[in-house]
């Protein structure tokens, strides 16, 4: 007999979880936080809106990986809040997408 608290999950093959996270950060630790985010495999810094806001995009193969990445960011020294602001599932093969270089597109802010 299974334990009532046991939760079984079956991840769907080919499903991606695309998410955006808004971090409120200590400005004095912004560079340290950005460096740590760059070490999270599924995370990419989309924009640094001002001295305290960092927008991060996540592309994860499961909800569990999404939750783990969000938790990792919440625990970074200097992060005040980490809020999931967007989440969508997609079945597109992300490895088959070709992104052309749009030389005129520049982010508003950077971590350094």
C-alpha positions in Angstrom: 0.0 0.0 0.0 1.3 3.5 -0.9 1.9 6.1 1.7 -0.8 8.8 1.5 1.8 11.5 1.5 3.7 10.1 -1.5 3.3 12.2 -4.6 4.2 10.7 -8.0 5.1 12.9 -10.9 5.6 12.0 -14.5 7.2 14.8 -16.4 6.0 15.2 -20.0 8.6 14.7 -22.7 9.0 17.7 -24.9 7.3 20.2 -22.6 9.1 23.3 -21.6 8.2 25.8 -18.9 9.0 29.3 -19.9 9.0 31.8 -17.0 10.0 35.2 -15.9 11.1 36.2 -12.4 11.4 39.6 -11.0 14.1 40.0 -8.4 14.3 42.9 -6.0 18.0 43.1 -5.0 20.3 45.0 -2.7 22.1 47.4 -5.1 25.4 46.9 -3.4 25.3 43.2 -4.2 23.9 43.4 -7.7 27.0 42.2 -9.5 27.4 39.3 -7.1 23.8 38.3 -7.6 24.1 38.5 -11.4 27.2 36.4 -11.4 25.3 33.8 -9.3 22.3 33.8 -11.6 24.6 33.2 -14.6 25.6 29.9 -12.9 22.0 28.6 -12.9 21.8 26.6 -16.1 18.2 27.4 -17.0 18.4 31.1 -16.2 19.2 34.1 -18.3 19.2 37.8 -17.2 16.8 39.5 -19.5 17.1 43.0 -18.1 18.4 45.1 -15.2 15.6 47.7 -14.8 17.3 50.0 -12.3 19.7 49.5 -9.4 17.3 47.2 -7.5 15.3 45.2 -10.2 16.6 42.2 -12.1 14.4 40.4 -14.6 15.3 36.8 -15.2 13.9 34.3 -17.8 13.9 30.6 -17.2 13.5 27.7 -19.6 13.1 24.5 -17.7 12.0 21.0 -18.7 9.8 20.5 -15.6 7.9 22.4 -13.0 10.2 20.9 -10.4 13.2 22.5 -12.2 11.4 25.8 -12.3 10.7 25.6 -8.6 14.3 24.7 -7.8 15.7 27.6 -9.9 13.3 30.0 -8.2 14.3 28.7 -4.8 18.0 29.1 -5.7 17.5 32.7 -6.7 15.4 33.5 -3.5 18.3 32.2 -1.4 21.0 34.3 -3.0 22.6 36.8 -0.6 21.3 40.3 -1.4 18.0 39.1 -3.0 15.1 40.8 -1.1 12.3 39.1 -3.1 12.0 36.8 -6.1 8.5 36.8 -7.7 7.3 34.6 -10.5 5.6 37.0 -12.8 5.0 34.8 -15.9 4.7 31.1 -16.6 3.8 29.2 -19.7 4.2 25.7 -21.0 5.3 25.1 -24.5 5.8 22.0 -26.6 8.2 23.7 -29.1 11.6 22.0 -29.5 13.7 24.9 -28.2 16.8 23.3 -29.6 15.5 23.8 -33.1 14.9 27.5 -32.9 17.4 29.7 -34.7 17.8 33.2 -33.4 19.4 35.7 -35.7 21.7 38.4 -34.5 19.7 41.7 -34.2 22.6 44.0 -33.9 20.4 47.0 -33.1 18.8 45.4 -30.0 20.5 46.4 -26.8 19.3 45.8 -23.2 18.4 48.8 -21.2 20.7 48.0 -18.3 23.4 45.5 -17.4 24.6 44.1 -14.1 28.1 45.7 -14.3 
